[in-house]
Amino acid sequence: MARKYRVDITRTAERDIETIYGFIARDNPASAAAWLDTVERNIASLEQWPQRCPIIPEASELAVEYRHLIDAPYRTIFRVARSTVIIVRVIHGARLLDLDILER
């Protein structure tokens, strides 16, 4: 049986999701709902085997190991702390990652 992790979402990541949803919904509410469903399902999938996701390219600049789950064009950035997966950001893949938010 696979190990089960608790998944926590930071307030910053929640705001990221709300902002992206609102941006998509302005032009296409159905697409926004579908995107939100996909993101929620993919985040929930991190309850089992979050290490399947690659380490972020920016990791060499950080003291903590962060991973990402890609839902093109967006990526969900998280870290694993013992038995908890902590979602720290959900950003557009073309956007530069603010490394300061990851260090806190």
N, C-alpha and C positions, 0 to 999 in steps of 0.2 A: 504494500500500500504506500502511495506517495505521501510525503510529509505535507502537512497543510499549514500555510502561513496566514497570518492575519494581515489584511491590507488596510492601511491608513492613508488618507488623502489629506495633504496639508491645505490650509486655507488658500495659499497662493495657487496651488494646482486647481482647487475648486473654482477660483476666480478665472484662471486660464480657461477652464472648460466653459464657464458661463460666457466669457468674452467671445470665444471661438464660436459657440453655439449661436449667439446673437448676431455675429458677423455673417454666418452662413444663412441664418433665418431671414435676414433682410431681403435676400434675393430668392431663397427657396426654403420655405419652412419644412417641407417634406424631407429634403436633403439634410437639413439640420437635425431633424428627429432621427433619421437613419444614422447620421454620423454619431450622435450622442449614444444611440443604442450600441453601436459598434465599439466606441470607446469604453463604455461601461462594461460591456461583455469582455473586452480584452483586459481591462484592469482586473475584473473579477477572476480571470484566468490565471492571474499571478498568484492566486492562493496555492497553486501547485506548480512547482518547478520554475521559479522566477529566474534561476540561473540560465535558463535556455536563451534568455535575451542577451545580446552582446553588450560588452562594456562600452561606454560612450567614448568617442575619439578624444574628447577633452580630458579623459581620466588621467593622463600623464601629468597634468598640471594640478591635480587634486590629491589630497591625503586620504580621501575616502573613495571607495569603489562605487561608481554609479553605473547603472545599466539603462538601456532604453528599449522601449517597445514601439515599433514603427507602424503607424497607421497613416500611410502616405496621404497627404504631405505633412502630417503631424507626427510628433514623437512624444511619448510619455516617458519622462525621466524619473527613475526611482533608485532607491538603495535598499539593501537587505540588511536588517539589524536583528540578528538572531532569528526569531521566528516571526518577524514582522517585515512586511514590505511597505516602505514609505514612499508614496508618490509625491515628488517635490515640484514637478513642473509638467505642463502639457503645452508644447510650443510648436509653431510652424517650423518645419525642417529647414527652411531657407533663412530663418531668423538666427542671429548670433545668440548663443547661450550666455547669459549673464552668470559667470562662475561664482560671483559673490553670493547669490541666493542659494547655491548648493553647499556652501561652507558653513552656513548657519544652522 
